[in-house]
């Protein structure tokens, strides 16, 4: 059986049409929902940078505050990753989040603190319990 140039071109065109469809079926980079990066690959949480942006939107942080809060949140994320999986959703994790919020709150001015307290906790955390959504209690 001899293949004609026309049938070869058609087979190549079909193959090239399938490749993009297959690549779109792959999970987003980072392995978590929400598109490229998917929250930096952290399931159920935000990257420190995204959390700083959320806080900045609510309380208007200074450049110095952004730098310090990013460092606090980066350390907190590393500490959480170092926890045993069973501890990441239990009382130890809640204590760590409370301590992190207390550190952040200490960097804020008296005018910024109530605005920070009013920010909803990240999904799956805080006063709302599993599923989150509750406001952070004053500390």
Buried (B, 14 or more C-beta within 10 A) or exposed (E): EEEEEEEEEEEEEEEEEEEEEEEEEEEBEBEBEEEEBBBBEBEBBBBBEBBBBBBBEBBEBEEEBBEBBBEBBBEBBEEBEEBEEEEBBEEBBEEBBBBBBEBBBEBBEEEBBEBBBEBBBBEBBBEBEEEBBEEBEEE
